[in-house]
């Protein structure tokens, strides 16, 4: 179970990191990177949702969702702190 929680946490970080980059690309009118990061964000979230619902367990599922959300918060924090710029030439 610990491995699943670590994986959900890390996936949450990746998902929100991609979402934050997506938002930056949208703000800078960078269409292709925005589309790619949008797709990645939705794909990751749907896979996690599918996985949690597929292995529904009243006690495990809530903990997995909480850990996943903590990963998402950590992803936002990291993406905001790292100040990755959306410098892509068209």
PEQUI-V567871 format. One line per field, one symbol per residue. ss: DSSP state (a for helix, b for strand, c for the rest). A space follows every 10 residues. Layout:
ss->???
This chain:
ss->caaaaaaaaa aaaaaaaaaa aaaaaaaccc aaaaaaaaaa aaaaaaaaaa aaaacccaaa aaaaaaaaaa aaaaaaaaaa aacccccccc
